[in-house]
Amino acid sequence: MGFVGVLLSACATANNAETGVLTHDPDRAWQGYTLCCESWEDPSQSPDGKGEILLIDMAGEIVHRWYVETALQSFCRLLPDGNLLYPTRDRSNIMQAGVRELDPESNVVWYYHCRIDHDFQVFDDGRMLLHTIRDHMWPQLGPELKRCPYMVEINRDKELLWEWHGEHHLEELETLLPAESWEHVQSRIAGQFAFDWAHNNTLQVIPPNESWERERGAGGPERFRPGNIVFSYRSLDVIGVIDRESSEIVWAWGPGVIDGQHKPHMLPNGRILIFDNGTLRGFSRVIEVDPITEEIEWEYRAPNPEDFFSPYISGAQRLPNGNTLICEGGKAHLFEVTPEGEIVWDFVNPYRKEGALGSIYRCLRYSEEYCEALFERIAD
């Protein structure tokens, strides 16, 4: 592998009983506000009948909270005007399933009913790209009912602008993956993951990036063109890219290297940052992969690998100062590491509510400037 070093720092100790902020180096941590929440199947089971989405400061103090009464998948986005978008969990009440926009007082100001699942993106003009799911028969995958990834693009008037069906693109995966990787995919589809054969957990619209510029300069394909879409088939240990114009899968990679991954997304440097859960391996890591060479160029793991492990959910975010914010979701543990792997902010959720699942699916750090609109509305 073409790594620039395996980073073995003192891993944050989410296994102990301490909660709140355990470490904060204000000179090296990227200052801002972190959006996070526990997952909920049914907030009516909580003492006040509500789930909570939290915005916390670097001291771990809550600076704002939104209340929800639906199931909650725990991946939320703060909008520039101070409103918040959140997806439900499609596990309990399908009539409540969808994505909701809340104002700072937790009023629902917009709602789109769908089987939202795991991820969504928002464009500057208000359009949204949503990952949803469909359960139906698809003989190419086997004789029984299958859960299939289904992406839709809509506008604020809820008009369907584009759609994509994952089951229509199996042949492209077979063409793109090496023979041994395709055998891995086939065994997963035929085995324990037969129903939820893909379990896509990511949808990222690719930003301007160096990989695209490198390919263009070399006269090669434009697989990583801005506007194309990164996806993540967790059940198959596969990540890939969809060409937005043709709807074809144009790049795929992963079997034999990643294991139950979450949130692969392309960075401006042209690499893909991935939370590699290690579900069967037994420890997690965060890796940065060059998609052209398919080499790992950066990695974070714990000195004792098993100390850093979330077999499901989780994610990582590259911060503007080069640090990486990591969500070890199963332990409700958020921490920030430098490029050298040193922990400069470390937080274990102390705000757990009775009835919640206890985990944090993902988190996002926002700058102080980005949050100003929210704070101005709260102050009015």
N, C-alpha and C positions, 0 to 999 in steps of 0.2 A: 504493500500500500504506500501511497505517496503522502504520508502524513507529515504535518508540521508539529509533531509531538503529541503524545497522549498526556492529558493534563490530570495530574493526580494531586489534588489539593485536599486539605482537611474538609471532609464532607460535612455538611450541616447535619445536626443530630436531631432529625425529626422523630427518632425512635424513643426519645425520652419523654418525660411528662411536661417539659417546659412548653409554653405557648407564648404568642406575641412575638415581638421583635427580639431576636436573640443576638443579632450582630448588626451594626450599622456603621460603616466607615463613610461619613459624609463627603470626604475629599475624593473618594474613588467611586462611590455608588452614583448612578445617574438619578438625579433628584426628580421626583414627580409623584403621581398618584396612581395607585394600582387598583384596577377593577377586577373583582372576583366575587364568587358566591358558591354556596353549597348546592349540590344537586338535590332536587325534590321530586318524588313521585306524586305526593299529595300533601300540599301545605296545610290542608284543613286538619291534618293530624298534629300540627304544631300547637303550642299553648295559645297563640293568638290567631291561629287559622291562616297565617301568611308566611310565605317564604321571603327571603331578603337578598337583594343584590347590593354589594357594598363597594364603596370607593374609599380606600384607606390612604393615609399619608405615610411618609417614610418612618414615622414613629409607630406605625401600626394602629393609629387612631382612626375611627370612622369619621370621615368628613361629610359623607352623604350616604343615604340608603334609599333604595326603591323597594316597595312591597309588591309581591305578586301573589295571586290566589290560584294559579295554574301550576301544573307540573313544569319543571324548569331544567333545561339541559345544561345550563351553567356556562354557555359561551355568549357573552354579551358584547355590544359595541356602543361606546359613547359617541354620539353624533356632535358635530361642531357647534350646533345650536344649544347643546345641553340636554337634549332628549336622549333616550336610551332605547336600543333595539335588543330584544332577547327572544330566543326560541324556546318553545316548550319541549318537553320530552314526549315522544310518541310511544308511550308505554302503557298509559292507563286510560285516559279519556280522550278518544280520538276526536270528539266534537269540540274539544278545546285546543286541538293541535294547531300550531301555526307560529307565525312570528308577529310580535307585538311591539309597538312603539309607545313608550311611556314618556310623559313630561316629568319635570323634577318632582311633582307632587304625586307621582305614580298613577296618574290618570292615563287610560289607554286612548291615544289620539289617532292611531291607525292600526289595522289588523289585517293580516292575510291568512286565510284558512288553508292549510296544506299539511302534509305529513313531513314537516321540516325535520331534518336529521343532521346533526353535528355541526354544519358550517354554512355560512352565507357571506356574501360580499356586497358592499354598497358603493355605487358609483356617485360621482359628484353631482350628477343631474337627478339623483333620486332613484334611478333604476336599481334593481337588486338582482343578484344571481344567487339562487337558493339551491342547496342540495336537499332533496327529498327522497322518499322511498316509495316503491310500488311492489305489492305482493301479487304475483300472477304466475301462470304456467308459462314455461319457456323450455320446450322439449330439448333444445341443444344443451341445456344444463342438467337435464334429468327429467324423470317422469312426474315429479311431485312439485308442489307449490314452492316458489322461489321468491326471495326478497331481492329486488334489483335497484341499483342506484339510478336516480332520475333527477337531472338538473333542469331548472327552469329560470329564464330571465323574464322579469316583469317590470312594468313601470308603476308609478304611484297610483295610476288608475286601475291597476291590477290586470292590465292587458298582457297576454302571453306574447313575448317577443322572440323567444328561442327556447328550444328544449333539446335534451340529450338523454338517450337511453343507454346505460352501460351494457346491457345484454346484447346490443346490436354490434358490439365492437370486440368480440372475443377473438376473431380471426386476426385483428391487428395486434393484439397481445401475443398471439402465437408467433406471428412474423417477427416481432421486435425482440422477444426474449430468446436467450440461448436455449438449446434443447433441454438441458438439465433444469433450467428455471421453469420452462413450460411444463415439464413433468411434475415439478413441485406444485404448480398451479393446478394441474389436472387432479393430482392426488388430494389437494385441499377441497376442490369443488366436489369431488366424489366422496369425501370423508366427513369428518365431524362438522365442517363448515358448509355442508351441502345446502341448507336453507338460506342462510345469510352469507352467500358465497363470496361476496365482495366486501361488504361492510365498509363502504367508503366513509372516511371521517374527515376529509379535507376538501376544500374548494377554494383555491387561491387564483385570482386574476394576476398574471405575471406582470410585474412593473418593469420599467427600463432596466436592463441588466447587461453585464459584460459578456455573458455567454452568447447572447444574441449578437452582440457586436463582433465577437470573435468569429462566429460562424459566417456572418455577412462578409467580413473582411477576407475570409478564406474562400469565399464563393460557395459555401456549403449550404445546407438546409437551414431554414429559419424555425427550428422546433421551439425555440425559447423566445419567440417574438412576444413583445408586450401585448397583453390582451388574451394570450393563450391561457390555459387553465391547468393548474397542478391538482392532481387527485391522489388519493391514498387508499388502496384496497388492503385494509388491515388483515382480513382473513387470508389473503394470498401472499403477504409480505412484499407487496408490489406498490411502488409509486410510479407516477407517469405524468405525461403532459398531453392535453387535448388541443388540437389546432382549432381555434375558435371559428375560422372561416369554413373549413371542410368538415368539421366535427369528428375527424379521425384522431385516434391515438397515434402520436408521432414519436413518443419516447417512453420507454418503460425500463425499470431497473429494480433490483432489490432482493430477490430470493437468494438465500445463502449468506446474506450480509446483514439485513435488518430483520427484526422479529417483532411483529405486532405493533408497528410504528404508529405515531400520531403527528399531525401538523407539519408535514413537509412543506416548506415554502421557499421560493426563490428570493434571495437577497440581491441588492443592487450590485454586489461583486460577482454575480453570476453563479454563485454556489447555492446549494439547497440545504437549509438547516432542518434537521429532523430530530424529533424526540424518539429515539429507538428504545421502545419499552423493554425488550428482552423478555417477553412473556414466558417463553419456554426456556430461555437461556438462564434466567434467574437473577439478572441485574440489568439496570437501565444505564443508558448513556445518551448524550446529546452529540450528534455528529454534523459536520459540515462537508458536503460532497460536491466535487466538481462534476457536473452532469455530462461534460464532454469527455473527460478522461475516465469518469466513473471511479475516481479515487477519493478516499477520505482525506481531507486536508486539515481538519481540526476535530478534536474530540474532547469531551469532558466526561469523566467517570470518577467514582470515588476510589480512594486508596484500597479500601476493602470493598470490592464491587457490590456486594450484597447490601451495603449500607444505603445505597442509592438505588431504589427499586420501586417502580409503580407498574404492575403488570398490565394496567389498562389506563385509559384516559391520558391526561397530561399534555405538555407542550413546552415550547421555548420561544423566546422573542429576542432578537438581536436589537440592542439599544443603540441610540445615536453615538454614544461614547465608545462603542466597541464591546461593551460588556454584554452578557447574555442573561436574561431573566428566565428562570426555569420553574415550571410548575410540576412538582412531584405529586400528582393529583390524588393518588390513593391515600396519601398521608396528610392531605391538605397543607402541603409544605411548599412555600415559595422562597426562592433564593436567587441572588444575583452573583455571577462570577465574572472575574476579569478574563481577558484573553489568555492569561497565564493560569487560570483555574482557581484563583484565590476568591474566597467568599467575602463579599463586601456588604451584603444585606441578606438577612436570614429571618424568615417569618413563618411561624406555625399558627394556623388559624385558631384564635381563642374564642371566636364568636359562633360556636356551634350551637344549633338549636335542636331541641328534642323533635324527633320525627324526620329530620333530614337524613340523607344518605351519608353525610359526613365528609364526602370527597369534594374536591374542587376540580372541575373539568379542565379549565384553562384560566389564564389571567392575562391582562394587558396593562402595561405601564403607559400612562399619558403624561405629557409635559404639563408644567404649571400653566403655560400660556394656552394650551389646548383646552384646559378646564375652566378658563376664565368666564366663558359664556354661561356655563352651569352655575358657577358661584355668583355671578351677577344676578341671575334669575332667582336663586335661593335668597339672596339678600333683599330683593324687592318686596 
